[in-house]
Amino acid sequence: MYKVVDNFLPAETFNFIQNLTMEDQKIPYYYNNSVAVTNDKQGIYFSHMVFELTSRSELFEGIRENLIEKISDLFTLRRIKINLYPSTENLIIHNSHSDYKIPHKGLLFSLNTCDGYTMLEDGKKIDSIANRALFFDPSKPHSSTNCTNEKARFNININYT
């Protein structure tokens, strides 16, 4: 079961989150040599861990106040991670994976529009469209992609119960 919400945030709030995560040159994005599983040869990505059991980034308060508080069914926050998938000449569909094995909820929030997408367990493709929220169970297998028509695909991955 999943739900897609377009224009999830008001324009001003979305612009704040987008600027905070994509335009600020001070954010350290860390290289990951595999996307879905260890030693995955299907691509790389960069990530910035904002929260994992505790705050790990100066971005936490801005994201909490402007995005997390909009999640009506959030009880316990588990992780917030910003993903940056670099553009390549060909679209790469990454191996299927689960974020955590235990059932939980997730929000994948698209920061920019590009030809990348998320593929759910049933094969449904959810396009990356700026300010789109995908609510789903990330303990179920799903796949990500990079993009070919922008410099990078950016999203915020939030895991919660």
N, C-alpha and C positions, 0 to 999 in steps of 0.2 A: 504494500500500500504506500502510495506516495502522493504528495500534493505540490503543485507548482503555483507560486504566487508571483506574478509580474508586478513591477513597480512596488516592491515590498516596502521600501522606505520613501518618505516624502523627498522630493528632489534636493532640497537643501541638506537634509541629513545624509542622503546618498552621496552627494558631492563632497561632504566632509569626510565620510568613510573612504571614498575613492582617493581623495587627496592624501589622507593619512597613510594609506597603504600602498599607493602606486606612485605618487609624485614626490613624497618626502625622500630625499637622497640619503638620509641618515639611517634608514632601516637596514639592518644586516639580514640578507637572505643567505641561507646556508645551503651548500651543494649537497644533493642526495644522489648517489650514483645508481640508484634503482628506484623505481616508482612504486611497484606493487609488492614485490617479494624480493628477498635478498638475492643478489647476483642477477637480477632481472636485466636482460640485455636490450629491452625494448624502449629505453629512454631514460632521461634524467629529469630532475626538477630541482627547484630551490624552494626552501620553506623558511618561515619565520614563526617560531613557537611563541604564541602570545600567552597561553595558559595551559598548564597540564598539572592538575591537582592544586596548583598555586600560580599566582601571576609570575610570568617570566619575561615580561616586556613592558616598556613604558607606554605601549599602545593599548594596554588592557583597559584602562579607564575609559578612553575614547570609544572603544569598541563595545564595552559593557553598557555605557550610557546610551549609545546611539543604535546599537544592533541587538545585543543580548536581551535588553529589557523589552524588546518587541516580541520575544518568543513567549507566547502565552502559556504553554504547557511545560516550561522549564522548571525542574525541581532541583536538580544537582548538575552543575557544570563540570564536565570532565576534561575537555580539551578545546582550545581554539588555536587553529593553525592557518597561516596564510600561505597559499601555494602559488608559485610562479613557474609555469611550464613554458620554456623557451620555444619560439617558433622554429620550425624546420621546413624544408622544402616539401616533404610529404607528411600527411597527417599520421600520427602514430597512436594506435589504440593500445593502451597499456594492459597488462595482464589483470585479470579479475582479482579482487581482494576484498577483505572485510576489515573495517577499521579496528574493531574489537570483537572478540568472539561472543561476548555476552550481549543479549538483546538490549538495545538502547535506541535513542532517537538522534537524528542528525539534521543539521541545516547546512546545505552547501549554497553559499551566497556568491553569485557571480559579480565580479567587479568591473568586467569589461565585456563587450560584445565581440565575438570572434567565431571562427568556424569549428572551435573545439566543442566538446560535449561530454556528458557523463552517460554511460550506458548502464542501465539497471539490470537486475538479474533476469527479467523477462525479455530483455532485448530492447526495451524502450529507450530511445535517445532523448536526453534532455539537453537542448542547446544552451550554450553559454551566451546569455543575454544580460547586459548590464542591469543591475538592480533586480535580478530574478532570484527568488528563494526556492530551493528544492528541499522539501521536508521528506525524509525517508528513514528507513532503518538501515544504518550503515554497517550493521553486523551481517547483513545479507550481501552476497557477492555483487560487486559493481566495478566498473572500469572507468578510467579517466582517459583523456586524450590531451595532446598538446594543441597547437594551432598552426596554421600556415599563412593567415592573412593579417595578422597583427604581430607586434614585436614579441608578445607573450600572452598567455592565458592566465588571468589572475582570478583567484577565488578565496573565500574564507570558509574553512571547514570547521564546523562546530559540532562537538559530540556532547550529548547530555542525557539525563534521565528526567 
